Structures are given as structure tokens and as C-alpha cells.
Amino acid sequence: MVDRLRPADPQSIGKYRLLSRIGEGGMGAVYLAQDPGGRLVAVKVIRPEYAHDQQFRARFRSEVNRARQVPPFCTAEVLDADPDHETPYLVVEYVDGPSLSEVVTESGPLGGGSLHGVAVGVASALAAIHGVGVIHRDLKPRNVLFALGIPKVIDFGIARPLEPTSFHTRAQEVVGTLAYMSPERLDPETDRLITPAVDVFAWGAVVTYAGTGRTPFGGDTPAVTAARILTQPPRIGDLPPYLAELVGAALDKEPANRPTATELLDRLLVTGAAPSAPPLPPELRREAEAAQQSGRYHTGERKPPRKRRGVVIAAAVAAVLAVGTGVAAGIGLRDGPQAAEGRTPQSAEPSPAATATDPPTGPALFDPLLTAAGFGPVSEEGGTCAIKKGLVVSAKAESMMVCGEYAHLAFPASQNIGVRATLANSRSCATIWFRATGDEGQPDYLAQGYQVFVCPGEVRLTSSIAAADDPIATVKRPTKVGVPHRILVVTTDRGATVSIDDEPVLEGELTENNLISGRVMFGAEALPGGSAKVTFTDALLRSGTDPAVPPVPAFVTGDAQLVAGVWMLDQAHRLAIVEQAEYLGGAEYCRRFAVASSSPKCAKKTVPVYSGTRVTLPVAAGVKFLDYRELPARCLDAGTHAGTCQVSRGVFAVMGDEFDPWAGLLTIRGGTVVSVAHLDYH
């Protein structure tokens, strides 16, 4: 619903002219606006009380940076934001269409192709959102809009209150949100540890509402609804059988048992899994298939279901009753106990990281750190990063220095980080950052993330939110200086285990809701009384909790001729970032992966299939560049599709209409790229 501007509303914000009000919520007002080029956009302006909170601004900036990476597949694209404005604001694509809630209220439950389209469109949006490590956290019919018949999900993962318990407290808003909340959101223990599985549960509830006109656990009061979510099976009515099966799986009480958003799409888009599913509009199918490829993260650990304690139900229902009577504590009792500083492995409960093994579901990065490949030289006021028989990180007295990798890879919650570190002196601490969300272009890029500190006398695990450090666990342990030590950090969505030289030394809980994925960085911290220097080598960064999967490719140190997607080839810094790939004909791709023959992919000449493992390699000073594009008849090898004529770097660098990453045939000698040829797969 669109309303006129109120007398107190601004006429413009930033470069955007405000036209009317679209809505208002707990975090601020949403306006229909026009950009300087005349395009209509939606602008969300944050309330003044949050604008004065610097911690909120820092988190808002971090969340916006991540949300802008979400591919616009069945989502409202994030276009612009200014977290430093007097009143921070966010600009998103304006979707001119009704919400799912309005459609069902006015026309009744959906069926046939319309219902199937909602199921596919919302799953596509979640796959795209989860693919960059964002959790929506408030998926419901009001946040699903229709633009020319294509569902688009809005309001994902941005501008939530700083206090996790600060849900909207008006009864009608709580009931509407509560009906789509998963059981772990109502559990005072697990609501601090939400994963993308909460969005999959909400998908099941949204699809049920779309197809039946009611929610699967709805009751007459919030307390009854909460109790049904926690204890009762879902009521999914007469949904089509193929959809009822998926909805039932998505509404499983245990997050570990739910499918991922990408798995939902796999089932919805493969004809054999849903023979009764109606055909999709071509545009929606294209977006869904693109989102299917973009989704990388599992929604939760594949662990045996745990028993839910009876007191959880009572606590959750009591919390809901408190909200229903106007108490502003919120329905999720998220202020659970934090891991205590000083906890040792002997006194700690077994960490999930120590007992769970899950398949890799994101990137892997291997870098021996002996050349300026993934990590390179940096010089700042507080210290330096240099390559000299390893990544040498130096920090001045009472300072910290952190070095990030060029590729800016975001790893999911479950990952393992292996690296060899040598402390130069008794004042040096090696630091490993993970789930870091800052951008080096921002002055506060070290404001958010988890850190492991390995010092001569102790090991620490901490978190940073808005640059405020919070100790999680500390253990006293001697670590010798001057000799290399193998450090392994294994994390799940719930906990982390740190081992040194194959000995587990520290465990801790990971409870920050907005640190669910991110970058890995290495650094050094100087203890009082001197400067620090740490040398890192043999970095092995993997998604998943198994430090042996995937194995380090043999070509990292050996000889090979490799077909790969090339993410970066920088002759000046003599580095390459590559990912082994296979380039299939469209028909072969659809046969191998059981994709419906109606898919546009089946008609493509080539479909790339990437391994998921990125490797940084040094590039020889005299690397040869081989191409075919100037004289294809003479310079293209028919068997390998590779260029054979040597060209200059400038000629080679003109990509044209290439894949991203572009396709190359690399010749590797002793782990160094000595020649690279363009491949013709178009």
C-alpha cells in the first residue's frame, strides 16, 4: 500500500527524491523514491534511535556489503546504501506488485502453476541468499512480492535490531512472524545459533500458506502456535504429493534433517522428482537454474537428531505469552549463556566441531604461501605483510597486523583451516581470522569476525563485533618460538576446535548470529614489551570439517596439464588462482545431472562444471600465452580446443565473450604455471 508523504518526512535522502510511503516497520520507514536517472526504487530509512548507535552502523555496513553480493535471482536487488548518512539508508529494487499475503487474501489459495512458481521462486531466492552466507531470518508471505508473475523475495538479512530479542512487539506482527519461525528460534539454547535452515523451515510454511490459505502450525493464540511448532506435525492440507513431500522435509523439527535451499531446487527442477509439477514460465526457470548453480552452503550439519528438552516448550510458550501481553523481551529467548573465559578442553562439553563430519559444501583454497599468490605484500602503519620463504607478518609494538587473500573467498560456517606458523620471539602471537566480514576498503574492516590467537604462553578464541572483542575461551599452553607449529582450526555452525601439532588444545562456542560465514585471514599481534613477527606457510583452507577432503591436488607441487576456470592471472604479481573444471556439451550436461530436457542449459554449446577447489599457483616470469582468436584456422588445436599461437600478454588479456572464470589450458611444472592457452568452448 502506498501513502502520501507525511509532513515530517524528508523530501529527499542522499541523491534520491522521495515520492511516497510504502510502509513502516520496527527499524524505520520505507519510501518509494526516484533516482537521478528516473528509475523507481525503494528506500529504507533507519530510525534515528538506531542512527546514533555506532555499533548498529558498523553491523549495518557489514550486512549491506554482504547482501550486495546476493545475485538478483528472484530477489529484490540491493542497489545502494549509506551507513554513514545522518540517518542510514538502504536502496533496493522497487518491485511493483502485490505480496503473496495480499494475493491469497484477495483470491484464495494458489494451485497448479502458480503454486509451483511460488515454491520454485522462493527456493531460488534462498539459494542465492544462502550462497553468499546471508540468512533471511524473516521469510513470510508479506516478504514475497510478485513482479509480472515472478515471485521476488525482499527484506533479507539487513537492518535487524542489534538486540536479537528485539522482535516487533505488536501482537499482529508477532503472530504473523511466529507462524513461520522454526523450533530452534523458540529454543533459548539454540536461537543464538541459527543457520540457513531457519529459512528452509519458513519456506515450507510459506508454501503451505500459499497452497492452503493457512499456516501449518497456526493456533488461536501465539502460545498455541509456538507449542504446535515445537511438538506437533505440520498440517499441510491437500498440497500436490510432490510438493507435500518437500514441504514435510522442510518442516522437520531438527534443522540438520531439512534439505538445503539448493536441494529443494534440485528436486523442484528435475522432472523425474516431480512428474506432476506444472511447467514454469521460461524467465522463472532461467532464474531458478542460475540460482541453483549459485547456492553453495548447507543449511545445517548432517548429525543425528538430538532430543529436545521439555523445559524448552515451557520457556518458549512463556516468552510468547509475554510478547502477547506487550512485554518487549521478544519471543526468542536468545540471551543464553556464553562460553566462559578460561574454559579448558578438560572442563568443556564436547564441541560439535570435534565430533561432526560434514561434506564440503563450499570453496577450498590451497596456497603454500611461498610466493605472492593468494596472499601478497602489504604495508600499513601498524605493520607489514611480505613474502619471504613464507607469508611474513610483522606487527609493531602494541599493534596487530592482518593479511587477507586476493580472492576474497567467503567460507561457510563449517570449515577447517590448516596452516604452519612460526613465532619469531616471545612477544609474537599468530592470529587466524575466520568468518571475517569486513571489506579492506573500509576503515573498520577488522571490526567483525572470529579470531584464534596462538601465543607463547596461551591460546585464545575471541569474537569481534563492531570492533569490540569478546573472549570465548582461553587456555594456558606453552608454544615454542623459532620452530614451525601446525595449527588446525575446525569449525561448525555451533563451535570451534583448535589443535596445535595434532593435539586438541581449546574448544569454544560460536554464537554470533551475524558471523555465519566469511573470509580467512592470517596475522600477528604484538604482546606488551616488543614487536611481533610470524611466518606462515602451507595454508590449506577447506569447507567442511574433514581436514583431508578435498585432498591437495598433485599439481600444487608437481607437473600437469590442467583444464581450469581461471579466476585470476596476474603476470605483474606472478600469481594465478585456478579451479579445475570440465566443459560439457549442453546435452551431455543434462544427461549426466538429470536435468529436464526443456532446460535452456541443454541447448547450450558448453556448460562449465567447476570442482569447487581453488588453488593459488605461482606464475613463471617467462610464462607463455597461447591464443587462437586472431587466426582460428591455424592457431586452434581441434583435439584440445586450445590455442597454439604465442601472443603478447596484451593480446591474450582481451577476454571477449568469456565464461567467468574464463577457460584455460595450463601447463604446470613443479607447481608453477609456465604456459596458459585460451580454450574455445563457445
Secondary structure, DSSP 8 states (H G I E B T S, - for coil): --B---TTS-SEETTEEEEEEEEE-SSEEEEEEE-TTS-EEEEEEE-HHHHT-HHHHHHHHHHHHHHTTS--SSB--EEEEETTSSS-EEEEE---S-BHHHHHHHH----HHHHHHHHHHHHHHHHHHHTTT---S---GGGEEEETTEEEE-S-S-S--SSTT----SHHHHHHHHTT--GGGG-TTTGGG--THHHHHHHHHHHHHHHHSS-TT--SSHHHHHHHHHHS----TT--HHHHHHHHHHT-SSGGGS--HHHHHHHHH-GGG-TT-----HHHHHHHHHHHHH----SS---------HHHHHHHHHHHHHHHTT-TT-SS--------TT--TTTS---HHHH------S-EEEE-SSSSSSB--EEETTEEEEESSSEEEEE-TT-EEEEEBTT---B-SSEEEEEEEEE-STTEEEEEEEEE---TTSTTTTSSEEEEEE-SSEEEEEEEETTEEEEEEEEE----SSSEEEEEEEE-SSEEEEEETTEEEEEEE---TT-SSBEEEEEEEE-TTS-EEEEEEEEEEEESS-TTSS---GGGTS-EEEEEEEEEEETTTTEEEEEEEEEE-HHHHHHHTT--TTSGGGGSS-EEEEEEEEEEEEEEEEEEEEE-SS-HHHHB-TTT-BB-EEE-HHHHH---S--SSEEEEEEEETTEEEEEEEB---
